[in-house]
Amino acid sequence: MMNKGPVRVSAEEAAMNRMFLAAMKDGRIERYIKRHSMQARITHGVTSICCILLCISGLFVFVPALAAAVGPDAVFAMRMSHRIIGIVFVVVPLASAVLAPRGVAHIFKNLFARWDSDDKKWMALFFPYLFLAKWIHMPDQHEVKSGQRFADGMLWFCGALMGITGVLLLLGTTIVDLGATAHGAILFLHDLGFLLVAIFAMAHIFLGSGIFQPYRGTYKLMFGNGMVSESDALYHWGHWARAEIASGDNVVEVEHA
């Protein structure tokens, strides 16, 4: 298309443009990118709280020394709460998946995305980065970082393992008789799931809660408004951030007083 000269705007539009540019220059307008929906944040919050409570109550149910230390009444209360919370732990993600199947498909698409050279380099630099963050420049990442894909994938796997085995254990103690061998095997898998969840959840909490300086404030992504500032998005997820900025669909401008 031929350029037919400057675009004409009204005096009102011109004034608004000047105000916007002045606000940007003064730092009063900051751009954010919406990263997580309300439903995703609620599901994550409920599941996280349930997981922590299940780990605590499970220790008193399945570890004889702790059970003996608190007494039978406390163990009974822990066992009942473990079952009730376990049902919530299973039902809430399933209900969320039914309500938003595209969201679940999007999550698994990210988890199993093929690693590119930036993903491999990021993973190779991750442990030095933990101690030398000020001096190491990390490569750009997509919506889910390569290391996060592995850690989150393990959390999904372990959560499913604990959910399935937990339901089987509940049925085996209330409705059907699984037999000693089957019960022992399922209990072993349940304990294995707990061990793996404890390992990967600690890493997830360490980074996601913002304890590590470059991730300071990232807890707001799931326990806040679900938005990340444009600068943080470009720093942590460069490939994803630039694509979002180009589309503009999830970009929000906030003016500070």
C-alpha positions as CSV (number, residue, x, y, z in Angstrom):
1,M,0.0,0.0,0.0
2,M,1.3,3.4,-0.9
3,N,2.0,5.9,1.9
4,K,-0.5,8.8,1.3
5,G,1.0,11.1,3.9
6,P,0.7,11.4,7.7
7,V,-2.2,10.0,9.6
8,R,-4.7,12.6,10.7
9,V,-6.0,12.5,14.2
10,S,-8.4,14.7,16.1
11,A,-7.2,17.3,18.6
12,E,-8.7,15.1,21.4
13,E,-6.8,12.0,20.3
14,A,-3.6,14.0,19.9
15,A,-3.9,15.3,23.4
16,M,-4.6,11.8,24.8
17,N,-1.5,10.5,23.0
18,R,0.7,13.3,24.5
19,M,-0.7,12.5,28.0
20,F,0.0,8.8,27.5
21,L,3.6,9.4,26.3
22,A,4.2,11.8,29.2
23,A,2.9,9.3,31.7
24,M,5.1,6.6,30.2
25,K,8.1,8.9,30.5
26,D,7.3,9.8,34.1
27,G,6.9,6.1,35.0
28,R,3.3,6.5,35.9
29,I,2.1,4.0,33.4
30,E,3.3,0.4,33.7
31,R,2.4,-2.4,31.4
32,Y,1.5,-5.9,32.7
33,I,0.8,-9.2,31.0
34,K,-2.0,-11.4,32.3
35,R,-0.4,-14.8,32.9
36,H,-2.9,-16.8,34.9
37,S,-6.7,-16.8,34.9
38,M,-8.8,-16.6,38.1
39,Q,-9.9,-20.2,37.7
40,A,-6.2,-21.3,37.4
41,R,-5.3,-19.3,40.5
42,I,-8.1,-20.8,42.5
43,T,-7.4,-24.3,41.4
44,H,-3.7,-23.9,42.2
45,G,-4.4,-22.3,45.6
46,V,-6.8,-25.0,46.7
47,T,-4.6,-27.8,45.5
48,S,-1.5,-26.3,47.1
49,I,-3.2,-25.9,50.5
50,C,-4.6,-29.4,50.3
51,C,-1.2,-30.9,49.4
52,I,0.4,-29.2,52.4
53,L,-2.3,-30.4,54.8
54,L,-2.2,-33.9,53.3
55,C,1.5,-34.1,53.8
56,I,1.2,-33.0,57.5
57,S,-1.8,-35.2,58.3
58,G,-0.3,-38.1,56.4
59,L,2.8,-38.1,58.5
60,F,0.8,-38.7,61.7
61,V,-1.3,-41.4,59.9
62,F,1.4,-43.4,58.3
63,V,4.5,-42.9,60.6
64,P,4.0,-45.1,63.7
65,A,6.4,-43.1,65.9
66,L,4.4,-39.9,65.3
67,A,1.1,-41.7,65.8
68,A,2.3,-43.0,69.1
69,A,3.5,-39.6,70.2
70,V,0.2,-37.8,69.7
71,G,-2.2,-40.6,70.8
72,P,-5.1,-42.4,69.2
73,D,-7.6,-39.6,69.4
74,A,-5.3,-37.2,67.5
75,V,-4.5,-39.9,64.9
76,F,-8.2,-40.6,64.4
77,A,-8.8,-36.8,63.7
78,M,-5.8,-36.7,61.4
79,R,-7.0,-39.8,59.5
80,M,-10.5,-38.4,59.0
81,S,-9.1,-35.0,57.9
82,H,-6.7,-36.7,55.6
83,R,-9.6,-38.5,53.8
84,I,-11.7,-35.4,53.5
85,I,-8.9,-33.2,52.3
86,G,-7.8,-35.9,49.9
87,I,-11.3,-35.9,48.3
88,V,-11.0,-32.1,47.8
89,F,-7.5,-32.6,46.4
90,V,-8.9,-35.0,43.8
91,V,-12.2,-33.3,43.0
92,V,-11.1,-29.7,42.6
93,P,-8.6,-30.3,39.7
94,L,-11.0,-32.7,38.0
95,A,-13.8,-30.1,38.2
96,S,-11.5,-27.4,36.9
97,A,-10.4,-29.6,34.0
98,V,-14.1,-30.3,33.1
99,L,-14.8,-26.5,33.2
100,A,-11.8,-25.6,31.1
101,P,-10.5,-28.5,29.0
102,R,-8.7,-26.1,26.7
103,G,-6.7,-24.8,29.6
104,V,-5.6,-28.3,30.5
105,A,-4.7,-29.0,26.9
106,H,-2.6,-25.8,26.9
107,I,-0.8,-26.8,30.1
108,F,0.2,-30.2,28.7
109,K,1.2,-28.7,25.4
110,N,3.6,-26.5,27.3
111,L,4.9,-29.4,29.5
112,F,5.7,-31.6,26.5
113,A,6.9,-28.9,24.2
114,R,10.1,-29.7,22.4
115,W,13.2,-28.2,23.9
116,D,15.2,-25.7,21.7
117,S,18.8,-24.6,22.1
118,D,17.7,-21.8,24.6
119,D,15.9,-24.4,26.8
120,K,19.0,-26.6,26.9
121,K,21.3,-23.7,27.6
122,W,19.0,-22.5,30.4
123,M,19.0,-25.9,32.1
124,A,22.8,-26.1,31.9
125,L,23.2,-22.7,33.5
126,F,20.4,-23.1,36.1
127,F,22.5,-24.3,39.1
128,P,25.3,-21.7,38.6
129,Y,22.6,-19.1,38.2
130,L,21.2,-19.9,41.7
131,F,24.5,-18.6,43.2
132,L,25.7,-16.2,40.6
133,A,22.5,-14.6,39.3
134,K,24.0,-11.1,39.1
135,W,26.7,-12.3,36.7
136,I,25.0,-14.9,34.5
137,H,22.7,-13.9,31.7
138,M,20.0,-16.6,31.1
139,P,18.7,-17.3,27.6
140,D,15.1,-16.3,26.7
141,Q,12.4,-18.8,27.6
142,H,9.0,-19.7,26.4
143,E,5.8,-19.6,28.4
144,V,7.1,-22.4,30.7
145,K,10.8,-22.7,31.3
146,S,12.6,-25.9,30.4
147,G,13.4,-26.7,34.1
148,Q,9.8,-25.8,35.1
149,R,8.5,-28.2,32.5
150,F,10.3,-31.1,34.1
151,A,9.5,-30.0,37.7
152,D,5.9,-29.3,37.0
153,G,5.5,-32.5,35.0
154,M,6.8,-34.5,38.0
155,L,4.4,-32.7,40.3
156,W,1.5,-33.5,37.9
157,F,2.6,-37.1,37.8
158,C,3.1,-37.4,41.6
159,G,-0.2,-35.7,42.3
160,A,-2.0,-38.0,40.0
161,L,-0.2,-41.0,41.6
162,M,-1.1,-39.9,45.1
163,G,-4.7,-39.1,44.1
164,I,-5.3,-42.5,42.5
165,T,-3.6,-44.5,45.2
166,G,-5.3,-42.4,47.9
167,V,-8.7,-43.2,46.4
168,L,-7.9,-46.9,46.2
169,L,-6.7,-46.9,49.8
170,L,-9.9,-45.1,50.9
171,L,-12.1,-47.7,49.0
172,G,-10.0,-50.5,50.4
173,T,-10.7,-49.4,54.0
174,T,-14.4,-48.6,53.5
175,I,-16.0,-50.5,50.7
176,V,-13.9,-53.4,49.3
177,D,-11.2,-55.6,50.7
178,L,-8.1,-55.2,48.6
179,G,-6.1,-57.9,50.4
180,A,-2.8,-57.5,52.2
181,T,-0.6,-57.7,49.1
182,A,-2.5,-55.2,47.0
183,H,-2.9,-52.9,50.0
184,G,0.8,-53.0,50.7
185,A,1.7,-52.3,47.0
186,I,-0.7,-49.3,46.8
187,L,0.5,-47.9,50.1
188,F,4.1,-48.1,48.8
189,L,3.2,-46.2,45.7
190,H,1.3,-43.7,47.8
191,D,4.4,-43.2,50.0
192,L,6.6,-42.9,46.9
193,G,4.3,-40.2,45.5
194,F,4.6,-38.3,48.8
195,L,8.4,-38.5,48.8
196,L,8.6,-37.2,45.2
197,V,6.1,-34.5,45.9
198,A,8.1,-33.3,48.9
199,I,11.2,-33.0,46.8
200,F,9.8,-31.2,43.8
201,A,7.3,-29.1,45.8
202,M,10.2,-27.7,47.8
203,A,11.9,-26.5,44.6
204,H,8.6,-25.2,43.3
205,I,8.0,-23.3,46.5
206,F,11.5,-22.0,46.7
207,L,11.3,-20.4,43.2
208,G,7.5,-19.7,43.1
209,S,7.3,-17.9,46.4
210,G,10.1,-15.5,45.4
211,I,12.6,-16.5,48.1
212,F,15.3,-16.5,45.3
213,Q,16.0,-12.9,44.5
214,P,15.5,-12.9,40.7
215,Y,12.0,-14.4,41.3
216,R,11.1,-11.9,44.0
217,G,7.3,-11.2,43.8
218,T,6.5,-14.1,41.6
219,Y,4.1,-15.4,44.2
220,K,1.6,-12.8,42.9
221,L,1.3,-14.8,39.7
222,M,-0.8,-17.4,41.5
223,F,-1.7,-15.8,44.8
224,G,-2.3,-12.3,43.5
225,N,-3.9,-10.8,40.4
226,G,-2.2,-13.3,38.0
227,M,-0.3,-10.5,36.1
228,V,3.4,-10.0,35.6
229,S,5.1,-6.7,34.8
230,E,6.3,-6.3,31.2
231,S,10.0,-6.0,32.4
232,D,9.8,-9.2,34.6
233,A,8.0,-11.1,31.8
234,L,10.8,-10.1,29.3
235,Y,13.5,-11.1,31.9
236,H,12.0,-14.5,32.8
237,W,10.1,-15.6,29.7
238,G,11.5,-13.5,26.8
239,H,10.1,-15.5,23.9
240,W,6.6,-15.7,25.5
241,A,6.6,-12.0,26.6
242,R,7.5,-10.7,23.1
243,A,4.7,-12.8,21.5
244,E,2.2,-11.5,24.1
245,I,3.3,-7.9,23.6
246,A,3.0,-8.3,19.8
247,S,-0.5,-9.6,20.0
248,G,-1.6,-7.3,22.8
249,D,-4.5,-9.5,23.9
250,N,-3.3,-10.0,27.5
251,V,-1.4,-6.7,27.9
252,V,-2.8,-4.4,30.6
253,E,-1.7,-0.8,31.2
254,V,-1.9,0.5,34.7
255,E,-1.5,4.1,35.6
256,H,0.0,4.9,39.0
257,A,-0.8,8.0,40.9
